[in-house]
Amino acid sequence: MVESVYSLFAVGDMEGFAGLMATDIVWNEAEGNPYADLNPYIGPEAVMSGLMARLVGEWEDISVTPHEYVVERDRVVVFGRYKETWKATSKTIDIPFVHSWTVQDGKLVAFQQYTDTAALVATMNDSSAAGGVTQSHVDALEQVALVPADRSLVRPEDGVMLADGTLLIADQEHGLVALSPDGAKRPFGNFEAAGYIHEPPSRSAGPNGVALEPGGGHVLVADVLTGAIYRVNSRTEQVVRIHQHEFGVNSVRRDRSGAVWFTQSTENNGPDSEARMFEAIDTKPMDGALFRLSPTNDHEPIPDLRRMDSGFDFANGLVIDEERGYLYVAETMADRIIGYQMSSLTGRLSNRRVIAEVPTPDNIELDAAGRLWVASPIANALLVVDPDSGEWSTAFHPHTEEHDRLMVEWRRRAASGEPRLELFGPDMWSPLPGLVTGMILTTDGGPIYLTGLGDALVQLTNSEQ
């Protein structure tokens, strides 16, 4: 049976290859392998779509040649060599491998890879790679600090950087806080005057999505627990509540026409808003939605609320690529990102499609190359997606055995429909300060900051710098 794996792969019979696998096969890439970001891959679909599709999308002329088989009871260990070419640079590698297979009841039930991961990483992170995509691979970014050092933030779910280097961060106590380049922290804007109230446990606010408007003069803040959308002048710090939605607002953006777009994750409001929001993870009410508020100037209330799409399994991050005419929405519990063609002038959306299937996408950001950076709270990772091809890779993932164990259980429960919320805990996000929900991309090769449900930001830099 194991011999047939290699013969089927050699002729490109991926359907036959998948047919040899048990429905609950546990597949692990070698530690340090960039494709170990989703270890363990559980089931044939995860192996084929989560691993093999990425391999054939990024490599060509792939050969996996076995040279020796060692068999003992249900274990088969194979010694051989990989030879393949990295498409981005046309650089070819020729490295040894050891594969450990377990066979039970006529099916492949487990796989463990060992190989020269240093050679893989060096090839995939080659500085000559086209399009500057090298930073999108696992271990290309490394953690250097927690910001601020005193870990005094309160639920910093998202944020932005101003032109002077100041970070504006969602903060449950104040609405927004400013972190200056010298490390000083202070509340930013008078949110209380705009109706912001955070008095737990009776009344809790939840500043979540934070986004710069085109031009950078104002910042929008969405409240995922109360449904308020605030507009903050980045110079005067004036705060205005420009819209009050009936349910929580997760992410908000303004396009160049002046229209405001936002996502509703689920129909949560009132004193139990937070509990109702998290309950949607298990109950799957499919009541997430995308809305558009028509354009207006700075001095008029925003009229004409329109529901643009609905039926999402927890709509989350939202980003607009006006240069190319696209709008993207993260659908967290469906493990996918939805894309639309978009007209800023009319607000019309068309050609709805799934642009990428990625684990639990939360907040998303667009970089200068048109790629999507995606925070994945359950994978505990920062991902990078090519919206044209749907290919994605991992920029940062602090691997732990405890997280691997939880991922296996998460996927098992997802397949069986069992509750998953109870799996949330420190083992899911360790060694990070909290569940990852977003990121702040900076310019000119500056650091990237992870945001989340903790008490500090995680500062990341390119490991090659």
N, C-alpha and C positions, 0 to 999 in steps of 0.2 A: 504493500500500500504506500509506504513512504517513497519507494522508488518511483511510483507513478506520479507523486506530487511533482517531481522535477521534470518528468517527461511531459506532463500536461502543461506545466509552466513554460517549458521550452517551445511548445508549439502554439502558445497563446490561448489555450483552452481554459479560460478562467472560470467558466461555468462548471466544467468538470472538476477543476481544482476545488472550488467552493463546495461541490457536492461530496467531497471526501470528509468534510468537517462535520463534527457534531454540532448540534444546534447551540450548545453552550461552550464551545471551544474557548479556552483561555490562551490568548496569544500575547507574548511579551517580546518587544524588541530589546536589544541590549541596552543596559544603562549607559547613558552618554550619547546614544544614537538620537539624532534630531527627531526621528519618528517614534521615539519612546514617550513623546509628549502626551499621548492618549493611552499609555499602558494602564491596565491590560485591555486589549481589544476583546470584547466578549461576543461570541457568535459570528457566523460567516459574514453577515451584513456589515458588521463593524470592521472586520478584517478587510473586506473587499472595498467598501466605500471610504472608510477612515484611513486605511493604510495603502492598499494596492493602488487605488485611484490616484493618490498623491505621488506614489513612486513612479508610475508610468507617466504622470503629468510633468514630472520634474527631471526624469532621467530617460535616456534612450539607449538602444543597443544593449539592453540588460541581459546578461547571462548569469545563471546560477548553476554552477557545475559541481556536482558531488563527485568525490574521489574515493571515499571509504565509508562503509556503514558498520556500526558496532551495535549489536542487538543483545538486549538482556530483558527477558520477560516482555512487558508491555512498553519498554523504552527502546527507541532507536536514536542513536547519535550519529550525525552525518558530518564528515569533514569535507570541505570543498573550498571553492573560490568564487567571489563575485567579480565580474568585470562589467562596467557600465560607464556611461558618459553623462556628465552633468550638463543639461541643456543650456543653462545660462552662460556657460563659458566654453563648452565643447571640451572640457577637461575630462580625461578618462582615468578611472582608478581600477586597480587590480589588487584585491585584498582577500585574505583568507576568512573563512567563517566556520563556526561550529553550530549546528542546529540540533536541539534536543526535542524529539517528538514523543508524545505518549499516545498509544493507540488502545482503545477499549471498544469492545463490541463492534468491531469493524469500522470504527470512525476515529478521526484525529480529534483528541480531546484537549491537548495542550501542546504549546510550542514555546521554546525559549531560544533566543538568538544570542550568539557571542560573535563579535567581529571587531575590526580595527576602527573603533568609533572616532578616534582622533583624526584618521585619514578622511573619514566621511565629513566631519565638521570642517576640517581645513578646506576641503573641496567645495563644500556648500557655502562657506563664508569667504571664498576667494574675492579679494577686493576688486577684481576686474569684472565681477558679475554685472550683467546688464541691468539698467534701471535702478541700481542701488538697492536691490531687494535683500542684500546679504543680512541686514539686521533683523529680518523677519524670521530667522531660524533660531531654534532652541539654543540657549546658552549664548546668543549674540548679545543679550542684555544681562547685566548682573546688578544685584542690589548693592547699593553703596551706603545708604543712610535711611533713617526714619526722620520725617520732617513734620512738625518741629521736634526737636530733640526731647522736649519735655512731654511729648505725646498728650497734648492738651486739647486736641480737636474733639468734636462731638459729632459722630456719624458723618464724616466727610465724603459723601457719595459721589461728588463730581466737582469740577472746577475748571478755571481757565487761567491763562497768563496774560497780563496786560503788557503793553509795549515797553514799559520801564522795568519789566521783570517781576513785578508784583504778582503773586498768586492770589486769586479770589476763590475761596473754597466754601462749598456748602457746609453749614454748621447748624446743627439742630437747636442749639441754644440761642444763637444770634441771627440766623438766617444766612448771612455771609460773613466770613472773616477774611482779612487781608494778611498775607505772609510776605513781608518785604524781603528783598535779597539778603539783607543782613540778619534775617532770622526773627525780626520783631513781628509780633502778632497783635491784631486789634480787630474789633468789630468793624464791618464795612457797611455803611448806610444805616438809616434808622428804620428798620423793618417794622418795629412796633407801631410807628406812626402810620404805616400803610396797612395796619390790621393784622400783623403777624402776632400770633399767640402760641407760646409753647409752655403749657402748664400741665405736665404729666402728673398723675395718670389720667386726669379727666379730659384734658385737651392737649393733644400732641400734634406738633407740626412736623413736616418731613421734607425740608428742602432737598431736592434730588438733582434733576437735570440743571446744569449751568452752561450757558452758551453765550458767546459774543455775537452781537448783531453785525451785519455787514458794515464795515467801516470801523468797528471797534469802539464806538462812542458809548454804547449801552450794553448791559449784560441782562439776559433773561434768566430767571430762576423759577423752576416748576416745583410745586409742592405735591408730593406723591400721596400725602395723607389728607390734605384739606382741599386740594383742587385749585388753589390760588396760583396765578402766574404774576410774578413781579418783574418790573422793568427798572433797572438801576443805572443811573448816569455814572459812568466810570470816572468822571472828573469831579462832579459836585457831590456825588454819593446820594443824590435824591432817589428815593424809592417810591414807586407808584404801582399799586395793584391794578393791572390792566385787564384782568379777566378773572372771574370766579366760576369754575366749572363745578358741575354737580357731583363729580367723582374725582378721585385723585388724578393728578397730572404727573406723568413720569418724566418725559423729555420734551423740550420745547426748542424751536428754531424759528428765526425770521428770515424770509427770503428778500431779495433785492427789491421786490415790488412793495414791500412793507407788510405782506401777509404773514401771519403767525401760524405755525403748524405745531401740533402737539399730539402726544400719545396718551391714551388712557389704558393702563394695564388691566384693570378690572373695575367692577362697579363697587368701589369701596368708598365709604364716607361715614361721618358721625363718630361717636365715641369709640367704636370698635373698628375704626378704619384700618389700623395697622394689622390687627388680627385677621380681618376680612381679606386684606391684600395677600398676606402669606398663605391664607387658607386656599387661595386660588391655585397654589402650586400643587396641592393634592386633589382638589375637586374639579379642576379644569372646566370652569364655567364658559370658557370661550367667548368672553364678553369684552375683550380688549378692542380698542378702536383708534383710528387716526382722524384728527379733526383739523380744519383750517378756519382761521379767523381772517376775514377779508382785510385788505390794506387800509391804513389810515395814517394821518400825520401825528406828530407828537402831542397835539393838544385836543384830540378827539377820542371819545371812547371807541373801542373796537367793536364794530357791528358784525352781523351776518356770520354766525357760527354754522359750519357745514361739516357733517360727518362724511369723510372721504372714503373710508373703508372700515370694515368691522369683522368680527368673528375671529380675532386673534387669540391665540393661547398665550396670554400675557405679553402684550405689546410693550416695548421697552425703548431702547435707544433709537434716536432719529437723527439723520444727517441728510443734508442737501448738497448735491454737487451741481451747482448752477452752470459751471463752465461746460459740462457735458449734458446737462438737462436730465439729471436723475435724482430721485429721492429714495432713501433706504430706511427700512424699519426693522429693528431686531425683534424677533418673536421668540422670547426666551424659552418657554417650556415646550415649544415645537422644535427647538434646536435648529433654527434657520434664520436667515436674513432675507427679507422680501424687498425686491427692487421694483421701481416704477419709472417709466419715462414721464417727465414732468414739464409743464409749461408754467413758468413763473408769472407770466402776464395774465393768464386765465385761471391758473390753479388746476388745470385739467391733468389728471393722471391716466396713464394708459400702459398697456403691455406689462401687466403685473406678472411677476415671475419670482421663483426662488433662485436667488443668485448664489447662495452658498448654504451648505448644511454644516453647522459648527455647533459645538456643545454650549448650551445655555448662554447665548449672546445677551449681554446687558447693555451698558452704554457703548456707543460707537463713535469714532472720530474719523474724519477724512484727512489724509495727508496731501502734500503738494503733488505727489505722483498719482493721485487718484485712488490709492489703496484705502481700505477700511481697517482701522485698528479696533479691535474688539476685546472688551473685558468679558471673561468667562468665569463667573463666580464658582460654579460647581467644579469645573476643571482646574480652578485655582491658577489661571493662566491668562497671559496677554497674547492674543492671536493677531495675525495680519492676513487679510483676505484680498485677493484680486477679484474685483466685482465682474470683470469681463469673463474670466474663465471659471470662477468659483473655487479655484485652488486656494488653499490657505496653509499657513504654517505657524509655528509658535515662536514668539519673541522672548517670552519669559515664563518659566514654570518651575517653582521650587519643589522638587520631587521629594516625597516622603512615602514610606511604606504604609503609614496610617491612611494617607489620602488615597493611595492605590486601593486599599481595602474598601474604603467608603465608595469609591467610584464603581467597583464591582457590584456592591450592594445597591447603589443608586440605579445603575442600569438594570439590575435584576428586578427591582421594584417598578421601574418605569415600564418594563416589558409586561409585568404581571398586573399593573394597575394598583399596586399597594401604596399606602401613604409614604411620602419621602421627607416631609418637613422635619420629622424627628431626627433625621441624620445631620441636620445643621449643628455645628459645634466647632470648637477649636481645632479638632483634627482635620476638619475640612479645609481650613485656611492656613494652618500652621505651615511655615514659621512667620507668615504675614500677620499684621495686627488685626485683621478682620476680613470678612468676605469681600473679594474684589468686585467692584461695580463699575469702575470707569478709569479713565486715564487723561492726563494733560500732556499733549504733544507740544514741545517747544521748538524754536527755530534755530538755525545755524549750528546744528549738531549738539544742541544743549540736551540736558537730561530729560527723561520722561518720568512722570509721576503717576503712580497707581493710586487711585482713590478707592474708598470702600467703607464698610460698616465697622470701622474701628476707631482709633484715636489718633492716627497719624497717617501721613502719606508715605509711600515707599518710593524713594528716589532710585531710578535705574539709569545706568550709563552703558554705552557700548563697550563690551569687554575688550575690544581691540584698540580702544583709544588710550 
